[in-house]
Amino acid sequence: MFNKVLIKGQVLGQVTEYYYQKEYQARGAPHYHCLIWIANAPVVGQSRAEDVIRFIDERITCHIPNKDTCPELNEVVTRYQLHKCSNYCRKRESLVKTYLLQSATLAFLAQFLKALC
């Protein structure tokens, strides 16, 4: 699915490089962690922040279906697709943020996080 939709389907643009890891949640649902390089995409730290934000906003979206017009879909999304923090999340939150901000190999993410915070 990853290759069919993101790489061949080019829903985000022409993918020049990518890395992904497929994982399974406790209930067996697959999900992906990925880094994707897209041709002619603005670069964080080199391009204007407005260009980076516009590029992301044009490609990455999400919404909760309207409760009045799509009640069944709204129910499914709000029940199963919304993250609810657990003790596990809270325990690891500071470790993840610290690692990203200190890691030389993830300097571009650290730069992005610092700009947001």
N, C-alpha and C positions, 0 to 999 in steps of 0.2 A: 504494500500500500504506500509506504514512504516513497519508494522509487517511482511508482506510477503517478502519484499525485504531485509531489513536490519536485521531483527531478524531471521526469518526462512531461508531466502536465504543465510545468513552469508557472504554477499559480502565483508564485512570488516573483517571478522573473527568470532569466536564464541563469541556472545554477552552474557555477564554474568549479566549485569545490564543495565538499560536504563531509561531515563526520556525524554518525549517529549511533546511539545505543538504545536498543529496545529492552524495556523492562516490563515486568508484570506486577500488578498490584496484588494485594492479599486475596482479592476475589478472582484473580486471574485475568483482569482486564489489561491489555497491553497499552503501553504509552512509550513515547520516545523522548530522549534528550538529544538535542542536535545543535550543531553549528553549521550554518549555511552561508557560503559566499555567493553573492549575486552580482552578475555583470552590471557595471555602471551604477552600482549602489553608492550612495554617499558614505563617507568613512568617518566614524566617530573620532573627534579630535583633529580631523583635517578639513572636513566639510563644515559648512555653517550648520549650527544646531537646528535651525528651522528646516533645512533640507533633510536632515536625518529624521526629524520628527514627522515631516510630511510623507517621506518614503515609507516609514513604518505604518503610519495611520492609513495610508492608501491600501496597504496589504494585509494588515493584521486587525481583525475586528472580532467582536463578540457581542452578543445581546441575549437577553432573556426574552423569549417569546411572550407576546402580549397575553395576559391572563384572560381577557375578555374574548379575543378573536381566536386564540389557539390554546384553550385551557388544558388539553391533554399534553401537548408539547411543553407548555409552561410547567406543568406538574413534574414531568420527567426531568427537565433541565434543573429545576430548583431542588428536586430531591436527590439527584445523582451527580450533577455536574458542578455544583458549588462546593468550593473547598471550605471545610470547617476545621479550624485549627484544633489540634490535640496537644496533649502534653509532649508528645514526641516532636511536634513542630516547634514548640516554644523552646524545648531543650536544645535543639540543633540550630535554631535561628542565629544565635550569636556566633556559633562556631563557623557556620557557612559565611556569614558576612565578614568575619575576621579573616578567613582563608582567602576570600575573593579580594579583599583590600590589600593583602600582603603578598599574594602570589605574583611572582614575576612573569610566569607563563600566562597568566590571565590579566595582564596589565590593562588591556583594552576594556575588559569588563569592570575592573576597578575604577578606571577613569570614568566610565559611564555611570557607575554607582555613585561616585563622589559628586558628579554633576547633578544627580537626582536628589541627593540628601542635603 
